Amino acid sequence: MSHGTIVLMSRIPRVVVAKVGLDGHDRGAKVVARALRDAGFEVIYTGLRRSPEEVVEIALQEDADVIAVSILSGAHMTLIPRILNLLKERGADDILVIAGGTIPEDDAEQLKRMGVRGIYPPGTLIEQFVSDLRGMLGLPEPAVSPA
């Protein structure tokens, strides 16, 4: 399975928006999912309280290009590395992992060293997030029509 730029040019990129662990707050995840759909991505939302194993299985079944983890519970240093390890074990570590939520800066840097491609704290502009994701996937920015 290859998730390179050439493959993405021929189909809409797929993003699994995942809520892992016991965190029951999904407003932010739903805002991200809607913004990604509006930007032309195909979005699969996992629903609340998913295990890392469930998230990886969904990503594999859906042939996802990205897993966007939304986490507010404080368990990011346990759950996100587990997702990365499961992807590696399944030979799917070409699926990009990004994370949003309340992740302290030191933890964010450590997660990036582990392979998380981007960390998005509360207050991140959705346009910046979508632009970053396009860049990670090698997708062009949409043309802006003059006013």
Residue pairs with C-beta under 8 A, 6 or more apart in sequence:
1 63
1 91
1 92
1 94
2 94
3 65
3 94
3 95
3 96
4 94
4 138
5 137
5 138
5 139
8 65
8 137
8 138
8 139
12 40
12 41
12 42
13 41
13 42
13 65
13 66
13 137
13 139
14 41
14 42
14 43
14 44
14 62
14 63
14 64
14 65
14 66
15 36
15 41
15 42
15 43
15 44
15 64
15 65
15 66
15 67
15 68
15 133
16 43
16 44
16 45
16 46
16 55
16 58
16 59
16 62
16 64
16 66
16 67
16 68
17 29
17 32
17 33
17 36
17 43
17 44
17 45
17 46
17 68
17 70
18 29
18 46
18 50
18 55
18 58
18 67
18 68
18 69
18 70
18 83
19 26
19 29
19 46
19 47
19 48
19 49
19 50
19 70
19 71
20 49
20 50
20 51
20 52
20 55
20 69
20 71
20 75
20 79
20 80
20 83
21 49
21 71
21 73
21 75
21 79
22 49
22 73
22 75
23 48
23 49
23 70
23 71
23 72
23 73
23 75
23 101
24 48
24 49
25 72
26 47
26 48
26 70
28 70
28 72
28 100
28 101
28 122
29 45
29 70
29 100
30 45
31 126
32 68
32 70
32 100
32 126
32 129
33 43
33 45
35 126
35 129
35 130
36 43
36 68
36 130
36 133
37 43
39 130
39 134
39 142
40 142
41 133
44 58
44 62
44 64
46 54
46 55
46 58
50 58
52 79
52 82
52 83
52 86
53 86
55 67
55 69
55 83
56 67
56 83
56 86
56 87
56 90
56 92
58 64
59 67
59 87
59 92
59 95
60 90
60 92
64 95
65 95
65 96
65 137
66 95
66 96
66 97
66 98
66 133
66 136
66 137
67 83
67 87
67 95
67 96
67 97
67 98
68 98
68 99
68 100
69 76
69 79
69 80
69 83
69 97
69 98
69 99
69 100
69 101
70 99
70 100
70 101
71 79
71 80
71 99
71 100
71 101
71 102
71 103
72 101
72 102
74 102
76 99
76 101
76 103
76 107
76 111
77 107
77 110
77 111
80 97
80 99
80 111
80 114
80 116
81 111
81 114
83 97
84 93
84 97
84 114
84 115
84 116
87 93
87 95
87 97
93 115
96 117
96 136
96 137
97 115
97 116
97 117
98 116
98 117
98 118
98 119
98 120
98 133
98 136
99 111
99 116
99 118
99 119
99 120
100 119
100 120
100 121
100 122
100 124
100 129
101 120
101 121
101 122
102 121
102 122
103 111
103 119
103 121
108 119
108 121
111 119
112 118
112 119
117 136
118 129
118 132
118 133
118 136
120 129
131 141
134 140
134 141
